[in-house]
Amino acid sequence: MIHTAAAPARSHRQPLESEALLKQVVRAADAMKAEDIAIRDVRGLASYADFLVFVSGTSDRHVSSIAEKVMETLKAAGEIPVSVEGLESAQWVLLDYGDVILHVFQPPVRDYYDLESMWTDAKKIPAASLLDSPSPAHDVN
């Protein structure tokens, strides 16, 4: 099931720049102990987004918790996803924030689809560069 929401009126504030949005997505996912964070800068390679973020969760519950934390964090910043897919099954959840798209996978699903391999031409951004105190589980790129 696909959930979509109209963009909120933004006359009182500007939307987050794509880099700031990326940082919030990565930090929120990291706060929920997301594993194997991989970030691709697809500016100039894809017309639909600036950044793709790939993370893993260890169970259905963990995958949905990561996605829900990201949505909660960004909602507090005035950002709502354009689309949310897969939250019910929590095998692969996609959160589309326009400039930043987050994929939260269970490891077997991530391995099966191997989306990161589609973006070998994209610049890899180390997750540690976006975190205040990076943990050793990051930057598998």
N, C-alpha and C positions, 0 to 999 in steps of 0.2 A: 504494500500500500504506500502510495506517495502522499506526503503531506506538503502542502504548499501554503504559503502565507503572503499576503500582500505586504509590500514594504511599508513600514510605518512612516507617517508624515515626519519630515525631518527639517522643518523650517527653523527649529530652535537650535539645531546642532548639525555638524558635518558628520558624514559617515567616517568610520575609521579608515585610514589609509591601509592599503593592502599589507604593508610590512607590519603595522601595528596590529592588524587583525591576525596575521600569521603568528605573531608573538603570543597573543592571547590564546589562540587555539592550542599552540604547542604547550604553553604553560599550564593550561587547564587539563590537557590530556596527561601531562607529566604529573600533575597533582593527584591524579587517580591511578598513578603507577602504570601508565601505558608503557608497553615494551616495544623495542625495536623501532624507534621513531626515525622515519626517513622523510626528508623534505626535498622536493624538486621545484626549482624555479623554472616555470614554463613560459615566462614572458617571452614573447617573440616566437614561441613554438606552438602555443595554443591560443585560440581567440576567446575561449570561454573562462579562463582563469589565469591568475598570475602564479599561484602556488598550489601544489598538490602535497598533502601530508598523508603519510601512511603509518599507522600504528597497529599494534596487536594487543589484544586482551586475552586472558587465559581461560575465559568461560563466557557463556551467554550473559551472565550477570555482570561480569567485568566489562565486556564490550558495551553493554547498554549503560553501565555506570559511567564509563568514559564519555560516551556520546552525550548523556544527560548533563554531566558536569560542564562540558564545553558549551552546550546550549544555555545552561543556567548562567555561566560566566559571561557569555556574550550578550545574553538578554539584559543583564545588569548594565552592560555598556551601551545598550540601545540597539543591538544588532540581533536580527532574527534570521534564521536560515531561509533561503529561497526554496529549498527542498530538503526533506528528510526521508531517507529510504532505508528499510531493513531493520528498523528499531524493534519490531515485533519478534522477529526470529533471532536477532542479535548474533548472527553468524558473520554478517558484513553490514555495517551501518555506514551510510554515506550522508554527510552533512555538507550541503552546498551553500556557502556564504558568498557566492558570486566570485570575488577575487581569490578566495581560498576555499579549497574543497578538501574535506577531511574524510579519509577512509579508515574505519576501525574494523579490523578483521580478527577472527579467530585464526591462529597460525595455519591450520590445514587449508582453510579457504584462501588465505593470503598466498600461500605457496602454490595452490592450484591456479589461481588467476594471474599471479606474478605481474601485477600492473607496473611495478617499478621498472621492469625490463623494457617496457614500452617507451620509457623516457630516458634512454641512455644518453641522448644529446642534451638533456636538461642539466643545468648546474645543480650540484648537490649542495645543500646547505646543512652544515652540522647543527643538530638540535642543541648541542651544548652552547652554541653561540647565542641562543635565544633564551637560555635559562640562567637564572641567578646562580644556582649551585647545581651543576649537572651531576647526574648519577652515572655510574659506569654502564648502565643498561642502554645508553643512547648511542646514536651515531653509527648505526649499522650500515647506513646508506647503501 
